[in-house]
Every structure is written in structure tokens, then in C-alpha cells.
């Protein structure tokens, strides 16, 4: 694997999911943004089927072991 290959990293898919679902423009300050981010991540913890999906994408399937 190349030294830097974000497209092959399942964590990048989680980051993209976070960016799509946490509305930074609604957060009027850093504390509110942190709160919304934690809320999103806690919600994902209760949705393991979605987290598994980060590893099921064709370009990151190598990590699904």
C-alpha cells in the first residue's frame, strides 16, 4: 500500500459520513460543534451495521477481516 492513500482507509469513510451528517454551520461555536460531533459518533456506536459498511466499500474491502 502507498505511504499516503486516504481512499484506501476506512476511517476516511467515517470522516466523510461525519461531515455529511454534522452541520457545522448550525454550530455557532467550538463547544457546540464538539457536542454535535460526539452526538453523531455515539449514534454510530449504536449502529454497527453502518460502521461495518465503512469496511464493505469495494476499495477498502482488504481491511474487512
CHARMM internal coordinates of N, CA and C (Angstrom, degrees):
IC EDIT
DIST 1 N 1 CA 1.4562
DIST 1 CA 1 C 1.5281
ANGL 1 N 1 CA 1 C 108.08
DIST 1 C 2 N 1.3230
ANGL 1 CA 1 C 2 N 118.24
DIHE 1 N 1 CA 1 C 2 N 140.00
DIST 2 N 2 CA 1.4693
ANGL 1 C 2 N 2 CA 121.57
DIHE 1 CA 1 C 2 N 2 CA 178.90
DIST 2 CA 2 C 1.5274
ANGL 2 N 2 CA 2 C 111.67
DIHE 1 C 2 N 2 CA 2 C -62.67
DIST 2 C 3 N 1.3073
ANGL 2 CA 2 C 3 N 116.32
DIHE 2 N 2 CA 2 C 3 N 159.89
DIST 3 N 3 CA 1.4625
ANGL 2 C 3 N 3 CA 121.48
DIHE 2 CA 2 C 3 N 3 CA -179.49
DIST 3 CA 3 C 1.5186
ANGL 3 N 3 CA 3 C 113.32
DIHE 2 C 3 N 3 CA 3 C -58.77
DIST 3 C 4 N 1.3029
ANGL 3 CA 3 C 4 N 117.57
DIHE 3 N 3 CA 3 C 4 N -39.39
DIST 4 N 4 CA 1.4623
ANGL 3 C 4 N 4 CA 121.01
DIHE 3 CA 3 C 4 N 4 CA 179.20
DIST 4 CA 4 C 1.5087
ANGL 4 N 4 CA 4 C 108.31
DIHE 3 C 4 N 4 CA 4 C -130.68
DIST 4 C 5 N 1.3158
ANGL 4 CA 4 C 5 N 115.73
DIHE 4 N 4 CA 4 C 5 N 109.79
DIST 5 N 5 CA 1.4608
ANGL 4 C 5 N 5 CA 120.01
DIHE 4 CA 4 C 5 N 5 CA -178.78
DIST 5 CA 5 C 1.5247
ANGL 5 N 5 CA 5 C 109.62
DIHE 4 C 5 N 5 CA 5 C -145.22
DIST 5 C 6 N 1.3186
ANGL 5 CA 5 C 6 N 117.08
DIHE 5 N 5 CA 5 C 6 N 74.99
DIST 6 N 6 CA 1.4615
ANGL 5 C 6 N 6 CA 119.88
DIHE 5 CA 5 C 6 N 6 CA -176.79
DIST 6 CA 6 C 1.5214
ANGL 6 N 6 CA 6 C 113.33
DIHE 5 C 6 N 6 CA 6 C -59.96
DIST 6 C 7 N 1.3207
ANGL 6 CA 6 C 7 N 117.96
DIHE 6 N 6 CA 6 C 7 N -28.15
DIST 7 N 7 CA 1.4637
ANGL 6 C 7 N 7 CA 119.73
DIHE 6 CA 6 C 7 N 7 CA -179.18
DIST 7 CA 7 C 1.5246
ANGL 7 N 7 CA 7 C 111.80
DIHE 6 C 7 N 7 CA 7 C -67.41
DIST 7 C 8 N 1.3337
ANGL 7 CA 7 C 8 N 118.02
DIHE 7 N 7 CA 7 C 8 N -16.60
DIST 8 N 8 CA 1.4600
ANGL 7 C 8 N 8 CA 121.84
DIHE 7 CA 7 C 8 N 8 CA 178.82
DIST 8 CA 8 C 1.5258
ANGL 8 N 8 CA 8 C 112.65
DIHE 7 C 8 N 8 CA 8 C -99.05
DIST 8 C 9 N 1.3032
ANGL 8 CA 8 C 9 N 117.46
DIHE 8 N 8 CA 8 C 9 N 5.46
DIST 9 N 9 CA 1.4614
ANGL 8 C 9 N 9 CA 122.47
DIHE 8 CA 8 C 9 N 9 CA -174.99
DIST 9 CA 9 C 1.5317
ANGL 9 N 9 CA 9 C 110.71
DIHE 8 C 9 N 9 CA 9 C -104.74
DIST 9 C 10 N 1.3428
ANGL 9 CA 9 C 10 N 118.04
DIHE 9 N 9 CA 9 C 10 N 117.19
DIST 10 N 10 CA 1.4690
ANGL 9 C 10 N 10 CA 120.07
DIHE 9 CA 9 C 10 N 10 CA 179.80
DIST 10 CA 10 C 1.5330
ANGL 10 N 10 CA 10 C 112.48
DIHE 9 C 10 N 10 CA 10 C -60.07
DIST 10 C 11 N 1.3232
ANGL 10 CA 10 C 11 N 117.13
DIHE 10 N 10 CA 10 C 11 N -27.73
DIST 11 N 11 CA 1.4568
ANGL 10 C 11 N 11 CA 120.24
DIHE 10 CA 10 C 11 N 11 CA 178.95
DIST 11 CA 11 C 1.5247
ANGL 11 N 11 CA 11 C 111.38
DIHE 10 C 11 N 11 CA 11 C -63.54
DIST 11 C 12 N 1.3220
ANGL 11 CA 11 C 12 N 117.18
DIHE 11 N 11 CA 11 C 12 N -30.07
DIST 12 N 12 CA 1.4615
ANGL 11 C 12 N 12 CA 120.72
DIHE 11 CA 11 C 12 N 12 CA 176.57
DIST 12 CA 12 C 1.5262
ANGL 12 N 12 CA 12 C 110.89
DIHE 11 C 12 N 12 CA 12 C -65.24
DIST 12 C 13 N 1.3221
ANGL 12 CA 12 C 13 N 116.90
DIHE 12 N 12 CA 12 C 13 N -33.91
DIST 13 N 13 CA 1.4683
ANGL 12 C 13 N 13 CA 120.31
DIHE 12 CA 12 C 13 N 13 CA 177.07
DIST 13 CA 13 C 1.5236
ANGL 13 N 13 CA 13 C 110.11
DIHE 12 C 13 N 13 CA 13 C -67.56
DIST 13 C 14 N 1.3288
ANGL 13 CA 13 C 14 N 116.64
DIHE 13 N 13 CA 13 C 14 N -37.78
DIST 14 N 14 CA 1.4662
ANGL 13 C 14 N 14 CA 120.22
DIHE 13 CA 13 C 14 N 14 CA 175.71
DIST 14 CA 14 C 1.5278
ANGL 14 N 14 CA 14 C 110.05
DIHE 13 C 14 N 14 CA 14 C -63.81
DIST 14 C 15 N 1.3217
ANGL 14 CA 14 C 15 N 116.24
DIHE 14 N 14 CA 14 C 15 N -41.65
DIST 15 N 15 CA 1.4604
ANGL 14 C 15 N 15 CA 120.00
DIHE 14 CA 14 C 15 N 15 CA 178.54
DIST 15 CA 15 C 1.5226
ANGL 15 N 15 CA 15 C 112.01
DIHE 14 C 15 N 15 CA 15 C -62.76
DIST 15 C 16 N 1.3207
ANGL 15 CA 15 C 16 N 116.24
DIHE 15 N 15 CA 15 C 16 N -40.36
DIST 16 N 16 CA 1.4663
ANGL 15 C 16 N 16 CA 120.23
DIHE 15 CA 15 C 16 N 16 CA 178.39
DIST 16 CA 16 C 1.5287
ANGL 16 N 16 CA 16 C 110.28
DIHE 15 C 16 N 16 CA 16 C -66.22
DIST 16 C 17 N 1.3240
ANGL 16 CA 16 C 17 N 116.34
DIHE 16 N 16 CA 16 C 17 N -39.47
DIST 17 N 17 CA 1.4685
ANGL 16 C 17 N 17 CA 121.14
DIHE 16 CA 16 C 17 N 17 CA 177.34
DIST 17 CA 17 C 1.5246
ANGL 17 N 17 CA 17 C 109.97
DIHE 16 C 17 N 17 CA 17 C -62.35
DIST 17 C 18 N 1.3097
ANGL 17 CA 17 C 18 N 116.12
DIHE 17 N 17 CA 17 C 18 N -43.48
DIST 18 N 18 CA 1.4692
ANGL 17 C 18 N 18 CA 121.40
DIHE 17 CA 17 C 18 N 18 CA 178.09
DIST 18 CA 18 C 1.5293
ANGL 18 N 18 CA 18 C 110.43
DIHE 17 C 18 N 18 CA 18 C -59.99
DIST 18 C 19 N 1.3181
ANGL 18 CA 18 C 19 N 117.10
DIHE 18 N 18 CA 18 C 19 N -47.13
DIST 19 N 19 CA 1.4647
ANGL 18 C 19 N 19 CA 120.80
DIHE 18 CA 18 C 19 N 19 CA -178.63
DIST 19 CA 19 C 1.5251
ANGL 19 N 19 CA 19 C 112.27
DIHE 18 C 19 N 19 CA 19 C -64.19
DIST 19 C 20 N 1.3423
ANGL 19 CA 19 C 20 N 116.09
DIHE 19 N 19 CA 19 C 20 N -35.32
DIST 20 N 20 CA 1.4673
ANGL 19 C 20 N 20 CA 119.63
DIHE 19 CA 19 C 20 N 20 CA 178.58
DIST 20 CA 20 C 1.5261
ANGL 20 N 20 CA 20 C 112.21
DIHE 19 C 20 N 20 CA 20 C -70.01
DIST 20 C 21 N 1.3398
ANGL 20 CA 20 C 21 N 116.85
DIHE 20 N 20 CA 20 C 21 N -30.64
DIST 21 N 21 CA 1.4587
ANGL 20 C 21 N 21 CA 119.94
DIHE 20 CA 20 C 21 N 21 CA -170.81
DIST 21 CA 21 C 1.5223
ANGL 21 N 21 CA 21 C 115.68
DIHE 20 C 21 N 21 CA 21 C -104.81
DIST 21 C 22 N 1.3171
ANGL 21 CA 21 C 22 N 118.24
DIHE 21 N 21 CA 21 C 22 N -16.93
DIST 22 N 22 CA 1.4659
ANGL 21 C 22 N 22 CA 120.83
DIHE 21 CA 21 C 22 N 22 CA 177.20
DIST 22 CA 22 C 1.5144
ANGL 22 N 22 CA 22 C 107.60
DIHE 21 C 22 N 22 CA 22 C -102.69
DIST 22 C 23 N 1.2968
ANGL 22 CA 22 C 23 N 115.72
DIHE 22 N 22 CA 22 C 23 N 115.43
DIST 23 N 23 CA 1.4569
ANGL 22 C 23 N 23 CA 121.47
DIHE 22 CA 22 C 23 N 23 CA -176.98
DIST 23 CA 23 C 1.5250
ANGL 23 N 23 CA 23 C 109.68
DIHE 22 C 23 N 23 CA 23 C -83.80
DIST 23 C 24 N 1.3258
ANGL 23 CA 23 C 24 N 116.90
DIHE 23 N 23 CA 23 C 24 N 97.32
DIST 24 N 24 CA 1.4624
ANGL 23 C 24 N 24 CA 121.47
DIHE 23 CA 23 C 24 N 24 CA -177.25
DIST 24 CA 24 C 1.5216
ANGL 24 N 24 CA 24 C 111.85
DIHE 23 C 24 N 24 CA 24 C -64.56
DIST 24 C 25 N 1.3110
ANGL 24 CA 24 C 25 N 118.51
DIHE 24 N 24 CA 24 C 25 N -27.25
DIST 25 N 25 CA 1.4651
ANGL 24 C 25 N 25 CA 119.86
DIHE 24 CA 24 C 25 N 25 CA -179.07
DIST 25 CA 25 C 1.5348
ANGL 25 N 25 CA 25 C 110.97
DIHE 24 C 25 N 25 CA 25 C -71.32
DIST 25 C 26 N 1.3421
ANGL 25 CA 25 C 26 N 116.45
DIHE 25 N 25 CA 25 C 26 N -24.11
DIST 26 N 26 CA 1.4708
ANGL 25 C 26 N 26 CA 119.52
DIHE 25 CA 25 C 26 N 26 CA 176.77
DIST 26 CA 26 C 1.5240
ANGL 26 N 26 CA 26 C 111.60
DIHE 25 C 26 N 26 CA 26 C -75.39
DIST 26 C 27 N 1.3154
ANGL 26 CA 26 C 27 N 116.58
DIHE 26 N 26 CA 26 C 27 N -27.19
DIST 27 N 27 CA 1.4669
ANGL 26 C 27 N 27 CA 121.12
DIHE 26 CA 26 C 27 N 27 CA -179.52
DIST 27 CA 27 C 1.5218
ANGL 27 N 27 CA 27 C 108.32
DIHE 26 C 27 N 27 CA 27 C -79.39
DIST 27 C 28 N 1.3147
ANGL 27 CA 27 C 28 N 116.37
DIHE 27 N 27 CA 27 C 28 N 113.12
DIST 28 N 28 CA 1.4643
ANGL 27 C 28 N 28 CA 120.43
DIHE 27 CA 27 C 28 N 28 CA -175.45
DIST 28 CA 28 C 1.5202
ANGL 28 N 28 CA 28 C 113.34
DIHE 27 C 28 N 28 CA 28 C -84.82
DIST 28 C 29 N 1.3310
ANGL 28 CA 28 C 29 N 116.55
DIHE 28 N 28 CA 28 C 29 N -8.51
DIST 29 N 29 CA 1.4582
ANGL 28 C 29 N 29 CA 119.59
DIHE 28 CA 28 C 29 N 29 CA 177.05
DIST 29 CA 29 C 1.5297
ANGL 29 N 29 CA 29 C 109.28
DIHE 28 C 29 N 29 CA 29 C -153.31
DIST 29 C 30 N 1.3110
ANGL 29 CA 29 C 30 N 115.73
DIHE 29 N 29 CA 29 C 30 N 173.13
DIST 30 N 30 CA 1.4609
ANGL 29 C 30 N 30 CA 121.27
DIHE 29 CA 29 C 30 N 30 CA -175.81
DIST 30 CA 30 C 1.5261
ANGL 30 N 30 CA 30 C 111.15
DIHE 29 C 30 N 30 CA 30 C -63.72
DIST 30 C 31 N 1.3258
ANGL 30 CA 30 C 31 N 117.46
DIHE 30 N 30 CA 30 C 31 N -39.20
DIST 31 N 31 CA 1.4622
ANGL 30 C 31 N 31 CA 120.09
DIHE 30 CA 30 C 31 N 31 CA -179.82
DIST 31 CA 31 C 1.5238
ANGL 31 N 31 CA 31 C 111.55
DIHE 30 C 31 N 31 CA 31 C -62.05
DIST 31 C 32 N 1.3186
ANGL 31 CA 31 C 32 N 116.86
DIHE 31 N 31 CA 31 C 32 N -41.43
DIST 32 N 32 CA 1.4586
ANGL 31 C 32 N 32 CA 120.55
DIHE 31 CA 31 C 32 N 32 CA 179.43
DIST 32 CA 32 C 1.5322
ANGL 32 N 32 CA 32 C 111.20
DIHE 31 C 32 N 32 CA 32 C -67.65
DIST 32 C 33 N 1.3285
ANGL 32 CA 32 C 33 N 117.39
DIHE 32 N 32 CA 32 C 33 N -38.57
DIST 33 N 33 CA 1.4544
ANGL 32 C 33 N 33 CA 121.18
DIHE 32 CA 32 C 33 N 33 CA 176.91
DIST 33 CA 33 C 1.5299
ANGL 33 N 33 CA 33 C 109.97
DIHE 32 C 33 N 33 CA 33 C -63.61
DIST 33 C 34 N 1.3258
ANGL 33 CA 33 C 34 N 117.25
DIHE 33 N 33 CA 33 C 34 N -43.50
DIST 34 N 34 CA 1.4652
ANGL 33 C 34 N 34 CA 121.12
DIHE 33 CA 33 C 34 N 34 CA 177.72
DIST 34 CA 34 C 1.5253
ANGL 34 N 34 CA 34 C 110.41
DIHE 33 C 34 N 34 CA 34 C -61.82
DIST 34 C 35 N 1.3314
ANGL 34 CA 34 C 35 N 116.81
DIHE 34 N 34 CA 34 C 35 N -41.57
DIST 35 N 35 CA 1.4632
ANGL 34 C 35 N 35 CA 120.98
DIHE 34 CA 34 C 35 N 35 CA 178.45
DIST 35 CA 35 C 1.5270
ANGL 35 N 35 CA 35 C 111.17
DIHE 34 C 35 N 35 CA 35 C -61.68
DIST 35 C 36 N 1.3122
ANGL 35 CA 35 C 36 N 117.26
DIHE 35 N 35 CA 35 C 36 N -46.67
DIST 36 N 36 CA 1.4598
ANGL 35 C 36 N 36 CA 121.63
DIHE 35 CA 35 C 36 N 36 CA -179.75
DIST 36 CA 36 C 1.5344
ANGL 36 N 36 CA 36 C 111.16
DIHE 35 C 36 N 36 CA 36 C -64.41
DIST 36 C 37 N 1.3171
ANGL 36 CA 36 C 37 N 116.69
DIHE 36 N 36 CA 36 C 37 N -37.45
DIST 37 N 37 CA 1.4646
ANGL 36 C 37 N 37 CA 120.87
DIHE 36 CA 36 C 37 N 37 CA 178.87
DIST 37 CA 37 C 1.5233
ANGL 37 N 37 CA 37 C 110.32
DIHE 36 C 37 N 37 CA 37 C -66.02
DIST 37 C 38 N 1.3400
ANGL 37 CA 37 C 38 N 117.26
DIHE 37 N 37 CA 37 C 38 N -47.14
DIST 38 N 38 CA 1.4658
ANGL 37 C 38 N 38 CA 120.56
DIHE 37 CA 37 C 38 N 38 CA 177.84
DIST 38 CA 38 C 1.5161
ANGL 38 N 38 CA 38 C 111.13
DIHE 37 C 38 N 38 CA 38 C -61.13
DIST 38 C 39 N 1.3113
ANGL 38 CA 38 C 39 N 116.30
DIHE 38 N 38 CA 38 C 39 N -39.88
DIST 39 N 39 CA 1.4666
ANGL 38 C 39 N 39 CA 121.03
DIHE 38 CA 38 C 39 N 39 CA 179.22
DIST 39 CA 39 C 1.5311
ANGL 39 N 39 CA 39 C 110.64
DIHE 38 C 39 N 39 CA 39 C -61.04
DIST 39 C 40 N 1.3087
ANGL 39 CA 39 C 40 N 116.18
DIHE 39 N 39 CA 39 C 40 N -45.20
DIST 40 N 40 CA 1.4612
ANGL 39 C 40 N 40 CA 120.77
DIHE 39 CA 39 C 40 N 40 CA 178.43
DIST 40 CA 40 C 1.5299
ANGL 40 N 40 CA 40 C 110.85
DIHE 39 C 40 N 40 CA 40 C -61.21
DIST 40 C 41 N 1.3446
ANGL 40 CA 40 C 41 N 116.85
DIHE 40 N 40 CA 40 C 41 N -47.12
DIST 41 N 41 CA 1.4595
ANGL 40 C 41 N 41 CA 120.20
DIHE 40 CA 40 C 41 N 41 CA -177.33
DIST 41 CA 41 C 1.5292
ANGL 41 N 41 CA 41 C 111.79
DIHE 40 C 41 N 41 CA 41 C -66.11
DIST 41 C 42 N 1.3237
ANGL 41 CA 41 C 42 N 117.41
DIHE 41 N 41 CA 41 C 42 N -36.89
DIST 42 N 42 CA 1.4783
ANGL 41 C 42 N 42 CA 120.29
DIHE 41 CA 41 C 42 N 42 CA 175.36
DIST 42 CA 42 C 1.5243
ANGL 42 N 42 CA 42 C 110.63
DIHE 41 C 42 N 42 CA 42 C -63.43
DIST 42 C 43 N 1.3160
ANGL 42 CA 42 C 43 N 116.06
DIHE 42 N 42 CA 42 C 43 N -40.14
DIST 43 N 43 CA 1.4599
ANGL 42 C 43 N 43 CA 120.66
DIHE 42 CA 42 C 43 N 43 CA 178.51
DIST 43 CA 43 C 1.5315
ANGL 43 N 43 CA 43 C 110.08
DIHE 42 C 43 N 43 CA 43 C -62.75
DIST 43 C 44 N 1.3287
ANGL 43 CA 43 C 44 N 116.89
DIHE 43 N 43 CA 43 C 44 N -42.09
DIST 44 N 44 CA 1.4660
ANGL 43 C 44 N 44 CA 120.38
DIHE 43 CA 43 C 44 N 44 CA 178.38
DIST 44 CA 44 C 1.5298
ANGL 44 N 44 CA 44 C 111.30
DIHE 43 C 44 N 44 CA 44 C -65.05
DIST 44 C 45 N 1.3233
ANGL 44 CA 44 C 45 N 118.02
DIHE 44 N 44 CA 44 C 45 N -32.36
DIST 45 N 45 CA 1.4602
ANGL 44 C 45 N 45 CA 119.94
DIHE 44 CA 44 C 45 N 45 CA 177.41
DIST 45 CA 45 C 1.5207
ANGL 45 N 45 CA 45 C 111.11
DIHE 44 C 45 N 45 CA 45 C -59.71
DIST 45 C 46 N 1.3019
ANGL 45 CA 45 C 46 N 116.94
DIHE 45 N 45 CA 45 C 46 N -31.51
DIST 46 N 46 CA 1.4632
ANGL 45 C 46 N 46 CA 121.39
DIHE 45 CA 45 C 46 N 46 CA -180.00
DIST 46 CA 46 C 1.5249
ANGL 46 N 46 CA 46 C 112.21
DIHE 45 C 46 N 46 CA 46 C -88.82
DIST 46 C 47 N 1.3247
ANGL 46 CA 46 C 47 N 116.35
DIHE 46 N 46 CA 46 C 47 N 5.41
DIST 47 N 47 CA 1.4631
ANGL 46 C 47 N 47 CA 122.02
DIHE 46 CA 46 C 47 N 47 CA 179.85
DIST 47 CA 47 C 1.5320
ANGL 47 N 47 CA 47 C 110.04
DIHE 46 C 47 N 47 CA 47 C -128.12
DIST 47 C 48 N 1.3314
ANGL 47 CA 47 C 48 N 116.74
DIHE 47 N 47 CA 47 C 48 N 64.44
DIST 48 N 48 CA 1.4689
ANGL 47 C 48 N 48 CA 119.04
DIHE 47 CA 47 C 48 N 48 CA -175.43
DIST 48 CA 48 C 1.5291
ANGL 48 N 48 CA 48 C 113.23
DIHE 47 C 48 N 48 CA 48 C -60.78
DIST 48 C 49 N 1.3135
ANGL 48 CA 48 C 49 N 117.78
DIHE 48 N 48 CA 48 C 49 N -26.65
DIST 49 N 49 CA 1.4672
ANGL 48 C 49 N 49 CA 119.23
DIHE 48 CA 48 C 49 N 49 CA 177.91
DIST 49 CA 49 C 1.5235
ANGL 49 N 49 CA 49 C 111.31
DIHE 48 C 49 N 49 CA 49 C -62.88
DIST 49 C 50 N 1.3346
ANGL 49 CA 49 C 50 N 117.30
DIHE 49 N 49 CA 49 C 50 N -33.57
DIST 50 N 50 CA 1.4673
ANGL 49 C 50 N 50 CA 120.06
DIHE 49 CA 49 C 50 N 50 CA 177.57
DIST 50 CA 50 C 1.5295
ANGL 50 N 50 CA 50 C 110.90
DIHE 49 C 50 N 50 CA 50 C -73.73
DIST 50 C 51 N 1.3225
ANGL 50 CA 50 C 51 N 116.29
DIHE 50 N 50 CA 50 C 51 N -38.67
DIST 51 N 51 CA 1.4678
ANGL 50 C 51 N 51 CA 119.81
DIHE 50 CA 50 C 51 N 51 CA 178.68
DIST 51 CA 51 C 1.5305
ANGL 51 N 51 CA 51 C 109.83
DIHE 50 C 51 N 51 CA 51 C -65.03
DIST 51 C 52 N 1.3256
ANGL 51 CA 51 C 52 N 116.96
DIHE 51 N 51 CA 51 C 52 N -41.11
DIST 52 N 52 CA 1.4631
ANGL 51 C 52 N 52 CA 120.02
DIHE 51 CA 51 C 52 N 52 CA 176.12
DIST 52 CA 52 C 1.5341
ANGL 52 N 52 CA 52 C 110.64
DIHE 51 C 52 N 52 CA 52 C -58.38
DIST 52 C 53 N 1.3114
ANGL 52 CA 52 C 53 N 116.32
DIHE 52 N 52 CA 52 C 53 N -32.82
DIST 53 N 53 CA 1.4564
ANGL 52 C 53 N 53 CA 120.64
DIHE 52 CA 52 C 53 N 53 CA 179.45
DIST 53 CA 53 C 1.5206
ANGL 53 N 53 CA 53 C 113.16
DIHE 52 C 53 N 53 CA 53 C -61.84
DIST 53 C 54 N 1.3434
ANGL 53 CA 53 C 54 N 117.65
DIHE 53 N 53 CA 53 C 54 N -27.03
DIST 54 N 54 CA 1.4689
ANGL 53 C 54 N 54 CA 119.99
DIHE 53 CA 53 C 54 N 54 CA 176.60
DIST 54 CA 54 C 1.5271
ANGL 54 N 54 CA 54 C 109.99
DIHE 53 C 54 N 54 CA 54 C -61.20
DIST 54 C 55 N 1.3321
ANGL 54 CA 54 C 55 N 116.94
DIHE 54 N 54 CA 54 C 55 N -30.56
DIST 55 N 55 CA 1.4674
ANGL 54 C 55 N 55 CA 121.92
DIHE 54 CA 54 C 55 N 55 CA -177.56
DIST 55 CA 55 C 1.5227
ANGL 55 N 55 CA 55 C 112.63
DIHE 54 C 55 N 55 CA 55 C -93.57
DIST 55 C 56 N 1.3121
ANGL 55 CA 55 C 56 N 116.97
DIHE 55 N 55 CA 55 C 56 N -7.12
DIST 56 N 56 CA 1.4566
ANGL 55 C 56 N 56 CA 120.50
DIHE 55 CA 55 C 56 N 56 CA -177.33
DIST 56 CA 56 C 1.5397
ANGL 56 N 56 CA 56 C 113.17
DIHE 55 C 56 N 56 CA 56 C -95.74
DIST 56 C 57 N 1.3092
ANGL 56 CA 56 C 57 N 116.83
DIHE 56 N 56 CA 56 C 57 N -7.36
DIST 57 N 57 CA 1.4676
ANGL 56 C 57 N 57 CA 119.79
DIHE 56 CA 56 C 57 N 57 CA 177.21
DIST 57 CA 57 C 1.5310
ANGL 57 N 57 CA 57 C 108.46
DIHE 56 C 57 N 57 CA 57 C -61.34
DIST 57 C 58 N 1.3079
ANGL 57 CA 57 C 58 N 118.52
DIHE 57 N 57 CA 57 C 58 N 140.05
DIST 58 N 58 CA 1.4660
ANGL 57 C 58 N 58 CA 121.10
DIHE 57 CA 57 C 58 N 58 CA -174.56
DIST 58 CA 58 C 1.5452
ANGL 58 N 58 CA 58 C 113.87
DIHE 57 C 58 N 58 CA 58 C -53.69
DIST 58 C 59 N 1.3078
ANGL 58 CA 58 C 59 N 117.50
DIHE 58 N 58 CA 58 C 59 N -37.65
DIST 59 N 59 CA 1.4691
ANGL 58 C 59 N 59 CA 119.23
DIHE 58 CA 58 C 59 N 59 CA -175.59
DIST 59 CA 59 C 1.5274
ANGL 59 N 59 CA 59 C 113.72
DIHE 58 C 59 N 59 CA 59 C -80.74
DIST 59 C 60 N 1.3372
ANGL 59 CA 59 C 60 N 119.30
DIHE 59 N 59 CA 59 C 60 N -7.81
DIST 60 N 60 CA 1.4705
ANGL 59 C 60 N 60 CA 121.34
DIHE 59 CA 59 C 60 N 60 CA 176.95
DIST 60 CA 60 C 1.5243
ANGL 60 N 60 CA 60 C 111.46
DIHE 59 C 60 N 60 CA 60 C -122.28
DIST 60 C 61 N 1.2915
ANGL 60 CA 60 C 61 N 117.12
DIHE 60 N 60 CA 60 C 61 N 11.66
DIST 61 N 61 CA 1.4678
ANGL 60 C 61 N 61 CA 121.17
DIHE 60 CA 60 C 61 N 61 CA -177.07
DIST 61 CA 61 C 1.5230
ANGL 61 N 61 CA 61 C 112.33
DIHE 60 C 61 N 61 CA 61 C -59.70
DIST 61 C 62 N 1.3265
ANGL 61 CA 61 C 62 N 119.09
DIHE 61 N 61 CA 61 C 62 N -24.78
DIST 62 N 62 CA 1.4564
ANGL 61 C 62 N 62 CA 122.04
DIHE 61 CA 61 C 62 N 62 CA 178.81
DIST 62 CA 62 C 1.5342
ANGL 62 N 62 CA 62 C 111.24
DIHE 61 C 62 N 62 CA 62 C -56.35
DIST 62 C 63 N 1.3293
ANGL 62 CA 62 C 63 N 117.41
DIHE 62 N 62 CA 62 C 63 N -28.91
DIST 63 N 63 CA 1.4672
ANGL 62 C 63 N 63 CA 121.65
DIHE 62 CA 62 C 63 N 63 CA -175.33
DIST 63 CA 63 C 1.5289
ANGL 63 N 63 CA 63 C 112.42
DIHE 62 C 63 N 63 CA 63 C -84.58
DIST 63 C 64 N 1.3116
ANGL 63 CA 63 C 64 N 118.73
DIHE 63 N 63 CA 63 C 64 N -6.65
DIST 64 N 64 CA 1.4596
ANGL 63 C 64 N 64 CA 123.27
DIHE 63 CA 63 C 64 N 64 CA -177.28
DIST 64 CA 64 C 1.5202
ANGL 64 N 64 CA 64 C 108.77
DIHE 63 C 64 N 64 CA 64 C -85.17
DIST 64 C 65 N 1.2943
ANGL 64 CA 64 C 65 N 115.36
DIHE 64 N 64 CA 64 C 65 N 88.09
DIST 65 N 65 CA 1.4791
ANGL 64 C 65 N 65 CA 119.55
DIHE 64 CA 64 C 65 N 65 CA -178.20
DIST 65 CA 65 C 1.5023
ANGL 65 N 65 CA 65 C 110.21
DIHE 64 C 65 N 65 CA 65 C -124.23
END
COOR INIT
IC SEED 1 N 1 CA 1 C
IC BUILD
